[in-house]
Amino acid sequence: MATKSFQREFIFNKKTADALAEALENSRRVDIKLNRKAEYITDSKKIHAELDDVFKNIK
């Protein structure tokens, strides 16, 4: 597998900087709520079962 890093240079002028600052200031806050208690899982079978359960609900 090839590993390459990509780098991008962003150049801002006053107009784009002002637009970015305004977008950040006016963006909506997202509240994250946990539906169940978090637990530390070390058993790989249980990890796979939990992930299957999560991805089953996404579809």
C-alpha positions as CSV (number, residue, x, y, z in Angstrom):
1,M,0.0,0.0,0.0
2,A,1.4,3.4,-1.0
3,T,1.7,6.0,1.6
4,K,1.7,9.6,0.4
5,S,1.0,12.7,2.3
6,F,-0.8,15.6,0.7
7,Q,-0.4,19.2,1.7
8,R,-2.6,22.1,0.8
9,E,-1.8,25.7,1.2
10,F,-4.8,28.0,2.0
11,I,-4.5,31.6,1.1
12,F,-7.0,34.0,2.7
13,N,-7.8,37.5,1.7
14,K,-9.9,39.8,3.8
15,K,-13.2,38.8,2.2
16,T,-12.6,35.0,2.6
17,A,-11.3,35.5,6.2
18,D,-14.4,37.5,7.1
19,A,-16.7,34.9,5.6
20,L,-14.9,32.1,7.5
21,A,-15.1,34.0,10.8
22,E,-18.8,34.7,10.3
23,A,-19.5,31.1,9.4
24,L,-17.8,29.9,12.5
25,E,-19.5,32.4,14.8
26,N,-23.0,31.7,13.3
27,S,-22.7,27.9,13.1
28,R,-25.2,25.9,15.1
29,R,-24.1,24.1,18.3
30,V,-24.5,20.3,18.2
31,D,-25.4,18.6,21.5
32,I,-24.3,14.9,21.6
33,K,-26.4,12.7,23.9
34,L,-25.3,9.2,24.8
35,N,-28.1,6.7,24.7
36,R,-26.4,4.1,26.8
37,K,-23.7,3.8,29.4
38,A,-20.2,3.5,28.1
39,E,-18.2,0.4,28.9
40,Y,-14.7,-0.9,28.3
41,I,-14.7,-3.9,26.0
42,T,-11.7,-6.1,25.5
43,D,-13.2,-9.3,24.0
44,S,-12.9,-9.1,20.2
45,K,-16.1,-11.1,19.6
46,K,-18.1,-8.7,21.7
47,I,-16.4,-5.7,20.0
48,H,-17.5,-7.1,16.6
49,A,-21.0,-7.8,17.9
50,E,-21.3,-4.2,19.2
51,L,-20.0,-2.8,15.8
52,D,-22.4,-4.9,13.9
53,D,-25.2,-3.6,16.0
54,V,-24.2,0.0,15.4
55,F,-23.9,-0.4,11.7
56,K,-27.1,-2.4,11.4
57,N,-28.9,0.7,12.9
58,I,-27.3,3.1,10.4
59,K,-28.8,1.5,7.3
